[in-house]
C-alpha cells in the first residue's frame, strides 16, 4: 500500500513516467499514430464514408483525437469531449468497430515500438468495446459476452 503522504496525483504522475520509460509514448508519438491512422480511415472503403459524412474539416478532429489519446495514455486531462454522445447517432455496428480496430492495430504496429503499440492497442480495444456496448444499449440491445452489435 502506498504511503499515506503519497497523493493520487503523485501516483498518477509516477505511473505515467513508468509508461513513458517502458514504451516511449509521448505526445509526438500520439500525433504520429493518430495522423497515420486517420489517413487510413479516410481512404477506407468501409468506414471512410461514415467519417466523411460527419467530418468536413479534419484538422480540428485530429487535434481532438490527439487530446483524447493523450488523456487516455498519458493521463494529461486535455480531452474534454463526450465520445459516447458523439458516436450514438452514427450508423455503425460491430463490423465497423472491427474495421476500425484492424486499421488502428496495423497503424500502431507500423508506427510505434512494440511495447507502445501493445499499450495503444489494448486501450483501443477497450474504447471500441465500450462504444459498441453503449451504442447497442442505446438501441435497446443488451449484448452478452462475445456478442456483437448488428441492428
C-alpha positions in Angstrom: 0.0 0.0 0.0 1.4 3.5 -0.9 2.4 5.8 1.9 -0.4 8.0 3.3 1.5 11.1 2.1 1.6 9.9 -1.5 -1.3 11.6 -3.3 -3.3 10.3 -6.1 -1.7 12.9 -8.4 1.8 11.7 -7.4 0.9 8.1 -8.1 -0.6 9.1 -11.4 2.5 11.0 -12.4 4.7 8.1 -11.4 2.6 5.7 -13.5 2.8 8.0 -16.5 6.6 8.3 -16.1 6.9 4.5 -15.9 4.7 4.1 -19.0 6.8 6.7 -20.9 10.0 5.0 -19.8 8.8 1.5 -20.8 7.1 2.4 -24.1 8.4 5.7 -25.3 4.8 7.0 -25.6 4.7 10.8 -25.7 2.6 13.4 -27.4 4.8 13.3 -30.5 4.2 9.6 -30.9 0.5 10.1 -30.3 0.3 12.7 -33.0 2.2 10.5 -35.5 -0.1 7.5 -34.8 -3.3 9.5 -34.9 -2.3 11.2 -38.2 -1.3 7.9 -39.8 -4.4 6.1 -38.6 -6.9 8.7 -39.7 -5.1 8.9 -43.1 -6.0 5.2 -43.5 -9.5 5.8 -42.2 -10.2 8.5 -44.8 -9.1 6.1 -47.6 -11.0 3.1 -46.2 -14.0 2.0 -48.4 -16.0 0.7 -45.4 -15.5 3.2 -42.6 -14.2 6.1 -44.5 -17.7 7.2 -45.7 -19.0 7.2 -42.1 -16.3 9.7 -41.1 -16.6 11.7 -44.3 -20.3 12.2 -43.6 -19.6 13.9 -40.3 -16.1 15.4 -40.6 -15.5 18.1 -43.2 -12.5 19.8 -41.6 -10.1 17.1 -40.4 -7.5 19.2 -38.6 -9.8 20.1 -35.6 -10.9 16.5 -35.4 -7.3 15.3 -35.4 -6.5 17.8 -32.6 -9.4 16.4 -30.5 -8.0 12.9 -31.1 -4.5 14.0 -30.0 -6.1 15.3 -26.8 -8.2 12.1 -26.4 -5.3 9.8 -26.8 -3.0 12.0 -24.6 -5.7 11.9 -21.9 -6.1 8.2 -22.3 -2.5 7.2 -22.4 -0.7 9.9 -20.5 -3.5 11.0 -18.2 -3.0 14.6 -19.4 -6.6 15.6 -18.9 -6.5 17.6 -22.1 -9.6 15.9 -23.6 -13.0 17.3 -22.6 -15.4 15.6 -25.0 -18.1 13.1 -24.8 -17.2 10.2 -27.2 -20.3 8.2 -26.5 -22.7 11.1 -27.3 -20.8 11.7 -30.5 -21.0 8.1 -31.6 -24.6 7.3 -30.7 -26.2 8.8 -33.8 -23.8 7.2 -36.2 -24.9 4.3 -38.5 -22.3 1.9 -37.1 -22.2 -1.7 -35.7 -19.8 -4.4 -34.7 -18.3 -4.7 -38.2 -17.4 -1.0 -38.2 -15.6 -1.4 -34.9 -13.8 -4.5 -36.3 -12.5 -2.5 -39.2 -11.6 0.5 -37.0 -9.6 -1.8 -34.8 -7.9 -3.6 -37.7 -6.7 -0.3 -39.1 -5.7 1.0 -35.7 -3.8 -2.1 -34.8 -1.9 -2.2 -38.2 -1.1 1.5 -37.9 0.1 1.2 -34.3 2.3 -1.8 -35.2 3.8 0.1 -38.1 4.4 3.5 -36.4 5.2 2.6 -32.8 7.8 0.5 -31.0 6.2 -2.9 -29.9 5.7 -2.0 -26.3 3.9 1.2 -27.2 1.8 -0.5 -29.9 0.7 -3.1 -27.4 -0.4 -0.3 -25.0 -2.3 1.6 -27.7 -4.0 -1.5 -29.0 -5.1 -2.6 -25.5 -6.7 0.8 -24.9 -8.2 1.0 -28.4 -9.9 -2.4 -27.9 -11.4 -1.1 -24.6 -12.6 2.1 -26.3 -14.2 0.1 -29.2 -15.9 -2.3 -26.8 -17.3 0.4 -24.6 -18.6 2.4 -27.6 -20.2 -0.7 -29.2 -21.9 -1.7 -25.9 -23.1 1.9 -25.5 -24.5 2.2 -29.0 -26.2 -1.2 -28.7 -27.7 -0.4 -25.3 -29.0 2.9 -26.6 -30.9 1.0 -29.3 -32.3 -1.4 -26.7 -29.9 -4.3 -27.4 -28.1 -5.8 -24.5 -25.0 -7.7 -25.7 -23.8 -10.8 -23.9 -20.1 -11.6 -23.6 -18.7 -12.1 -27.0 -21.8 -10.9 -28.8 -21.6 -8.2 -31.5 -24.0 -5.4 -32.3 -25.8 -5.7 -35.7 -29.0 -3.8 -35.8 
